[in-house]
């Protein structure tokens, strides 16, 4: 039986055990691990390798720490040599009648088995946009929030490992060691003086380098804290989509000549009280300007949906803070049609920050006409990109997900793409 350990525990530095079946083979001296089944069972840890796709993070492979086992013959590795089972459950209780999307308990399809340059076995897993069973996040319907799923993977070895020297080897015990996503892991963890959590990407600095731009990414409603569960993870902002990650890619870093990227996480959701959150976001920006090598004349704000509204709120409240703003499918009118607008016509008309708005015409979550198009009509000199659908690499996403285009630097006007347009703006 496996010993389940939650993903949250794993990320905090613990480890969960997933124990494979025993097969005839040889356990190497010095690699034996104490185990109830016997004193000579080879123990190998494994890492879950994740990638944030446009539609959210998925576990795309598993790396077995087999470099200690001696040279392995890659010709003996086949997808059938191992079975990978995955179980994903909610980290918080789900109330009766409520729903969480994307929990699963299934075998992952192994598409390839190979050796990496260190001699570790990598099991490639079937994955892709819209493919169930590999995601790391679940969406709680009543909360309207994404949460990190607790992941327990179980590895079963079906055939002995063929080594170039020595007898074939059977691993007696597999121990889950953690989750690795290099793009996400490049963002450090921080908490502001007011208690707002955020993640920060810091660019490489040359000895002669000057101050660098700062890009503020404001997440959508699903990536804030979940209340009243007191779930506040500082993770989903980077795992739910490529919004912040896109600006940390080598392509973006080259365009911006090296930029800091900060992703604050709301303690609930920005639309709950934008005027209250605005100074908390500004506090983070000002602290980074003071403590890091940030150019105060090259600070840019980008946000999607809830964060699109917050981008507009920030430029309305602080007209001299940002060099450019990119609100994506931002909310202006209450989505339920009740109550006053989140931003009045006068506030929109008073925005002076260069603004490029993005949305898709088939957005059925935040209607374009009364939100993005309405804001464009009022913000002086603003630009707008209207897509008919959200399609990337041949896969059609929901119409609300137009942030995918900005994360890929797709919007353009007269030959100038949106990242280049941002990079040329100065306060």
N, C-alpha and C positions, 0 to 999 in steps of 0.2 A: 504493500500500500504506500501511496505517496504521502508526504507530510506537507500539507498546503500552507503556504505563507503568502500573505497578501502582497500585491504589488506595491502598496504604499509602504509596507515594511521593507520590501526589497530596496526601494528607492532611498530609504533612510539608512541603508547599510546592512540590513539583515539578509538572510538567505532562506529560501524554501527548498525542500527536497522533493525531487521527482525521481522515483526509483525505477530502473528498468528491470526487465526480466533477466534471469541468470541463464547464460548459455555456456556450453562447454568451451573452455579456453584457458589461457594462462594469465594469471595476475602477476604484474611485475613487482619485484622486490622494491620496497621503499615507497610504493604507491598504494599500499593497502590501507583501507580506512576501517576503523572499528565499526562493526555492524552486527545486529542480532543474528544474522544468518551465518556469520563466520568471520574469522579474523583476516581473511585475505581476499577482500572484495575491492577491486580497483574503483576508486571514486573520481569522477570527472565533473567539474562544474561547467555550466553553459550559460551563455548570455543571449537574451532576446534582442535581436537587431531590428530596430524600427526605422521607418521612413515616414515623414509627413508628406502625404500626397495632397493634391488639391482638395480632395474630399475628406481629408483627415488622416491621422496617423494610423499606420498598420505595422504589425510585426511581419517583416518580409523574409527573415531568415533566422536561424539559430546557429550560434557558433559554439562548438564543443572545445573545451580547453584540452586538446590532445597533444600539444607540442611536447609534453613531458614523456610521452609514450615511445619516443624514438621515431625514426623515419617510417612513415606510412606509405604504402604503395597506392598511389591515386587510382591506378587501374582497378583496384579492388573495391572502390567506392561506387555504389549505385544508389539511386533514390529508394530502392526497396530495402536497403540495409538498415534503415531506421524508420520507426513510426513516431510521429509527433502528435500528441493530443493536447488540445488547448481548452481551458475552461476560463470564462470571463464572467465575473459577477459584480454586482453593485457594491461600492465601498460603504454605502449608507443604507439603512433600512428603507424599503419601498412600502408605502402604506397600502392597505387593501384597496383594490380598485384603481390604483395608480399604475403607470407603466414606465418601464425603462427599456429603451430601444438599444439593441446591439449586444445584449448578453448572449453567450453561446457556450456550448459544451460539445466538442466535435474533434475529429481527426483532421489535422491540416495536411493538405497534399504536398508531399515533398517532390519538387520538380527536378532537383539536382543535388548531388553531393560532391563536394570538392575540397581541396586543401587550400588554405590561404598561405601567405608567404611565411608565416610563423610555424606552419605545420599543424594548425588547428583545422578540424573538420567543420565545414560550413554546410548546413542543410538549407538549401534555398526552398522557400515556401511559395505556393501559388498565392498571388495577391493581385489586386487591381481595383480601380475605381468601381464602387458599387458592389464589390464582392464581399459577401458576409463572412464572418468567422475569423477575421484577422485584426479588427480594429482594437484600439486601446482605450477608446472613450465610449461612454454610454450617455444617452440623453434621457433625462427624467422629465416626463411629460408635464406633471403638475408644477414643477419648478422652472421649466423652460431653461434648464441648465445641462451642460455637459459635465460629467465627472469621470475621473480616471477609474477604469475598471480594475478590479483585483484580478490579476492574471496568474494562473497556475498551469505551467506546461509540464507534461510528462513525456519523457523520451524512452522509447523501447528499442533496444538493439535486436535486430532480427538475424544478422549473420556476423561472424567474427571479423574483426579488422585485420586485414592482411598487412604485415609489416615487411619492410625490405630485409630486416635482420631479425631473426627470432621467430617464435611460434605465433600463430594468429592469436588475437587478443579479444576477450570479451569484457566489456565494462560492466561492473556489477552495480554501480550506483551513479545516478546523475543528479546533480545538485543545482537548482536554479539560482543564479548569482545576481541577476539584475537586468535592467533594460538599458540599451544603448541607442541613442539617436544623436549622431555627431552634430547635426545642425542645431538641435535643441540644446544639447549639452554645452555648446559654445556660448550660450547666454548665462551669465552669472545671476545668482539670487540676491535680492535686496529687499529691504523694507524701509519706507520713508519715515520721517519723524512723526508723521500723522498716522502711521500704521498701514499705509497703502502698500501692498506688495507689488514688486515689479521685477522683470527680467531685463538684463542689459547685455547687449553685444558690444564689445570694445574692439575697434579696428587695430590692426598692426600699426605701430608707430616707428618711423625711421628717426634716427637721432636728430635730423634737421627738420623733421616734420612740424608744421604749425598746428593751429587749432583745426578741429575737424567738425563737419556738420553733425547734427543730431536729428534723427528721424523718430518721431513719436507715433507709435502704432496703438490705436484705441480699438479694442476688440468689440465683437458683437455681443448681443444679449446672452447668448448661450455660454459665454466663457467667463462670466462673472462668478462671484461666490454664490453658493446655494443657501438660501435662507428659507426656513428657520433651522436648517441642519448644521449651521456653523461650519460648512464645508468651504474652505478657502485655500486652494492648493498651489497657486502660482505656477501652474503647469498647463492648463487647457488653452491658455492664450497662444501657446506655441505649437500645440499638438492638434488643434481643431482644424487649422488651415495654414496656408503658407504666407499669410499676410505679413507678419513680422519677419519671418524667415527669408522671404524674397529679397528684402533689403540687406540681408547679411550675406547674400551669395557673392561669389567673385565678380560676376557681371555687374551687379549693383555697386559693389564696393569700388570697382574701377570707375564707374560713371560718377560717383560722388567723391572720388579721390579719398576713400576711406571715411566711413561714417559710423558714429555710434547709433545703435538702434535700441530704443527703450520701449517696453511693453508693460504698462501699468495694468493691474487687475483690479476691477471694481469690487467693492465689498458686497455689492448686490448686482445692480445694472445701472449704466449711466443715466438712462431715462428716468430712473426713480427720482433723481434730484440733481440734474445737471448743474445748476448754480452752486450746489454744495460741493460737488466733485471738482469743479473747475479749479478752485484754488489749491486743491490737493494735487492735481496734475501739475499745475504751475510750480508747486513746491519741489516736485521731483525734477522738473526742468531746470529750475534755478540752482538746485543743489548740484546737478551734473555740470552746469556751467561753472560753478564755483570749484568743484572738486576734480573735474576732468578737463581735458583739453578740448572743450566744446566752443565753437565759434558762435557767439550769440547772434550774429547776423545771418546764420544759416541753420535755422531750426525749422523743421517741417512737421506738419501734423497730418496723419492719414488715419482714417477710421472707416469701419464698415457697419452698416445697419445702425444699431445702437451707438456704435462708435462713430458712424457717419454723422449722426446728430451731434455727438459730443465734439467732433471736429468743428462743426459750425458754431456750437456754443462757445468753444475756446476762442475762435477768431472774433466772435461777437463781443465776448467779455474782455479779451486782451488783444486789442487791435494792433499793438506794436510788438507782439511777442514772436510771431511766426513769419517766415519768408514766403511760405506757400502752404496751401491746404488742399487736401484731396478727400472730400467726403464721398463715400461709396454707398449707394442705395441708402442714404441717410434719411432718418425719420424727422419730419417737420410737423405734420399733423398727427394728432392722436390716432393710433391704428384702430381703435374701437369707435372712432367718430364722436366720442364724448369729450367734453371739456375744451379749454382753450388750446391754441397751437403751442407746441413746445418752443417754437421761435416765432415771434410776431413778424409781420411783413416789414415793420420799421426796423427790427433788429437785423433781418436779412439784408435789407437795403443799405444798412449802415456798415456792412462788412467791407473792409478795404484790403484785406489780405488777398493776394492773387489766389484764385480758387479754380480748381478743375474738378467738376462733378462727374461721376460715373454711375451708370445703372443699366439695367436691361428692361426692355419694354414688356417682357413677359413675367416680370416680378409680381407675384401675387401675394407677397407678404407685406411689402412696402410699395404701394402703388406709385409709379413714377410721376404721373401727372400732378398729383397733389403734394408731392414731396420733392424729389430731385429736380424735375422740370420747373416746378413752382419756384424753388430756390434759385435756380439758374436765371429765371426771368427777373428776379429782384436783385441779385448780387451784381454790383457794377463790374463789367468787364470779365465776368466768369466764363469759363469754357465748360463744355459738356460733351461727353461721349455716351451715346445711346446704342446699346446692342439690341439685336432682335432676340437672341437666345444666349445662354451661357454654354458654350461648347469648347472643350479643350482636348486636344489629341483624340478627336473623334468621339468623345464621350459627352453627352448632354447632361448638364447639372441642372438643378432647380434654378429658375429665373432669378431668384434672390441672391444667388451666389456670385454676383458680378465682381466681387473682390478678387476672384481668381485672375481676372484680366490684369488688374493692377499689380498683383504679386508676380506676374509674368511680363510686366512692362509692355503690355499690348496696346493700350490706348495711344493714339497718335493724332497729330494735327499738323497738316502741311509738312509731313516728313519728320516731325519732332515727336519722339515718344515721351510718355509721361514722366519717366525717371529723369531723362535729360532736361525736360522742362523744369522740373523741380530743382535739379542741381544748378541751374542757371539763375535761379531766383536769389536775391539778396534782400534782407530787411531794409 
